[in-house]
């Protein structure tokens, strides 16, 4: 079984990576690294920089991930800033932003980068969904998870999906 080191402090991302990679007989181990993540509006640039920094810290091949959230009716807000926005906003703040908007779509751009010191590979995946009209799920989750339903989750919010 091959092992991949995933630099993340997010246990949900780690669990997803372990489940997905197990299908290909790849073991995913968490590599705890304190990376000072750059800020900007280009998610590919951010994830590449994160991969370089994680490799520099660990001195071994590493995988990193980053998400960018795109709400078309808000001109792409919040983009790569969702982590910060979740610290400042409540679920109700997200609902107020969407008040009166007919287009409630959201696109989650997931980026994964692998770097082994020589080769950098970036993979992307887009998941569509919508922001619903009321918060649902356990409040310990990030505020956006309480109001976002992704298309393949049978009408459940992200928070409700993680409850099962």
N, C-alpha and C positions, 0 to 999 in steps of 0.2 A: 504494500500500500504506500503510495506517494504521500508526502506531507507538504502542505502549503502553510506558510505563516501569514496570518491575516492581522494587520495592524489596525485594531479597532478597540475602543472602549465600550462600544454599543453591543450589549448582549443579544439584542434582537437581530442585528445584522450578522453577528457571529453564528447564531442558531440557523438562520436562513442559509448562510454559506455552507455550514456543515451538512444540512439536509440535502442541498443541491449537489454538492461535491461528492457526497457518499454514493450517489448514483454512478459515478465514474471511478469508484474505489480510491478517492482522494480524501485524505484526512486533513482537516483544517484545524490548526492550532492558533490560539490567540497569542499575539505578540503585543504586549503592552508597551507602547511607546508614547512619550509626550511630544507631540508634534505641534509646533506653532503654525497653525494653518493660515495660509495667506487668504486675504479677502479679495474679491473681485467679481466680475460678472460673467466670466468665461469658465464654465464648469470643467471643461477639458483641461485648461491650463492649471486650475486648482488641483485636480486629481493627479496630474503629472507631477507637479511640485511636491505633493504629499507623498507620492511613491518614491521620489528621489530622497526626500528627507527621512522617510522610514528606512530605506535601504542604508543610508548613511549612518543611522542610529544603530541598526541591527547587524549590519555587515553580512547580510544573507538575503537571498531572494525573498521578496515580500509582495503581498497583495494589499491594496488599500481600496476604499470605496468612498464615494461622495454622491450626494443627491442634489438635484436642483428641481425646484417646484415651480411650475409655470401655470399661472392662472391667466388665460388669454384675455378675459374681460378686464383684468387689472394690468394689462400691458406687460405680462410676464412676471409680475410680482409674485412671490418674494425671491424667485430665482435661487441662487446658492445660499441665500441668507436665512433659510427656514430655521436652522438651529438657533440663531439669535432671535428671530421673530417669535419662536416658541417660548423663549424666556420672557419676552415682553408682553405677548398677547395671551388672552384667554380664548377659549372656544367661542365665547360670545363676541369677542372682538372680530374674529373671522366671519361670524355670521353677520355682524353689522356691516363689514366691508362688502358683503355680497347682497345686502338688502336692496331690493328693487332690480337686481340684475337678472336678465333672462338667461344669459350664458353663464352657467355655473361650472363649466368644465374645468378640470385641472389635469395637468400632465406631469407625471413624476418621471424625470430623466435620471436614471440610475447609471452611474459611471463606475467602472472597476478598472484598476490599473495594476499591472504586474511589472515588476522591475527586478532584474537579476544582476544589475551592475553593468550590463552591456546592452541588453535589449529591453525596450519599453513597449508594452502592448496595452492599449486602452480599448475596453469593451463598453458598449452602451446598450441600454434597454429602456424603452419608453412604455409607461403604463398610464392608461387614461382612466379618468374617473370624474367625480363631481363633488361639489360641496353641497351638502344637504341643508335642510332648513332648521334642524335642531341638533344639539349635541347628544351623542349616545355612546355609552361605554364607561369604563372605570376612569375616574378623574385623575388617577396617577399617571396616565398617559400624556404624551405631548398634546397640547391643545388642538393642533391640526388633525391629529389622529381621531379625535372625537367627532369631527364634522366632515371627514372625507371618506367617501365610498369609492373604492376602485372597481372598475368594470367587472373583474373576474371574482369578486368576493360575495356574490349572491345577496347584494343589498346591505351587507354589514359594513359598519365603519371599520377603519383599520384597528381601532381600539377593541372593537367587538371580535374581530378575527383573532387578535392575540389573546383574548380571554379564553378561547377554546383550546 
